[in-house]
């Protein structure tokens, strides 16, 4: 019988106005890959933040046991000392520091209080090889791909002598090939290093590929834990547990409201890279959207999807942009984001933290920021109008 490495009992966590976790129970066995699945907002990440000390002891109720010892983590350092390391969906890497510097940030290799750079880069190289990367550890993080940055995060965890590795949506921004490399690495670390992993993912095919057991969470509560060796684990059963009902149809029925009239059209759109202006990132793309229609833009990472969308949105990205934009039969000349907004075009960025929100400002201010003319008089913000808007 396998040894229990982690046990979380009756974990309850509340935020103002909402109970994020309600008596959640989970047990992780040593040497297994344990998946946690649930809809957005189910409480998966909150549970892992409790485990890792991001939500400190005293801010939740319930008990955590690691190797049979009760844990009362007050911060993330407490959990890391036990070998519990979390890798968040938004990678915690500093773009303008090297791979080696990032790997030992907060865990600096030093002698007599002075950083030993030779040891830093030597150890970094060893850990990079363990995750299958041959990059020079002196390479800046900004100069490697997102897939490689994900592997650097795992190498960074190995440098902290990880025993329980928590991965929150590790493949969400990766294409299928790169995602499989990450999953294969998790399997390899279990087999060769004996590392236990908890993986949070929405991709059920990936869960089926690598997980030994699966815990389903719905509305902050534990639904059930499935063992692939003992239970009849199917995609339908997992989805039923996640949403709380039979899924006779994955997608809701809807009326066809598409009209023949074209509402928005992009013709022969070409965009060059912002910095490397000789590099073409969007090449002669044309598309149209009819009234009432939803058009999807699909492609692998690096194919130009984001560059296309941002360049259409008032040339928010790119250089030497050519082509034509037509909205409701009118040709638009959009030379700024402000002009795009005034023309009734909005853009929801994939990177909310970096490009979408002012994290230090209120919800109210973020909502009204794109159209300050609606909430200001004489160049000053009218607080009454802002609240009303």
Steps between C-alpha positions, in 0.01 A plus 500: 500500500633842402600749767283811541716806436239776532161523664279808505200466728183712503666803343269802499606837364284810476547832327270800555158391375603157371599160637773384263561164673246307705637203699727377221684172559783363291763230551815467287708184503877505476630459146167562323384763255176634644274713281254759631225596256202731513337789321639853518437633850459154653779570752790298356762773509376630835550154649858487374565853626390382844736203478797709388456769766391779267182500710667465841395295799222680681336632183323165449364217712593134475820299532796423274729202559822440305676173572279463805605833652252786537588804287425860595660691215515876553659570161631326191848461651354272769358259242813510284712396798300175503548455125152621395547722193225660292529613138222745418318535171659845465868417509701674775808582294679834455541560123819706520686265734685193376373144532751433777410818690132411481561143607662604828308822564430497874715189528833661409819295491752690710821479698559729794202712398618551141320334207711225345420544131711204387303268727172667404547437128657157549207376705252671266651312206461169686133565578432618143636171367270312738197661332639456149623853433842571353476880519788703643389595855625853429226544235237759591153360569345735243704334227354149542155368408207463741536122480864523609406746776261237635787251511719759674230529770517125552881514514465782754280271712762223479758747630284534812518124565134456411311201639147608407473697177178696441435606140210738437390474135857426382404454132235770460717716272681218318431325173434126500861399434648721774224399742586133449867575580397654834276203585772253404742688727256471793479124438879478474552689828266259674678195360861617539488746792196373692334844485130512585295747295164674520381629163208736443370493144189549289638273228346164578703315238817611680358389834423160351854481361698564819286491817473202735207640700259786435320716755197691372405829666171682440391830658773476763410144606661162440280287273707180480848360445541250218777241476582403143593147610184438700222720360333530165652838409345654191495853367122504537522406869755773569293763320185388684682543830630843400166647387260297718277365224494263206650651188266393222646785295832669568393824336164669566255531217464847358295666232666595175505880507760548227398758241625533145633851562875522568564697820879497504761425237879491484661498155858410404633572848879486535701578813873505572670440836527800731875467562623284211324700234618275217311204649143453375268366776164532318498440127209620283220378729137562405186417698145617545244476777127510430252654741421256780795276413782374723822443308785306657865563415699182552869421481801379695702725727708734284270472200400870522155483661571757772701720265205506257248594768717766665595662170135528400428665835638842414845371406568398862772274362721494194671721244457571129136391522307487173148392410143618539248485786130539419231528770133515403600598146728784608877488447680579826842660549597388849834647598461470876326295765285801590372518140418128505301536824315805368410295189337236721779240494614333822786263570525255792865408538631152583743662746265674743772555760744672264278671242139487614468635853648753739539267796551783746178676401140426589258291294301818437801685360603208280149478351480870415863551396448431125242782472601774739292744294189328642597572860686831490414867481748775423790258507414369849347163589148534640477233773120500483504433124768234546296310758184536292674375185 
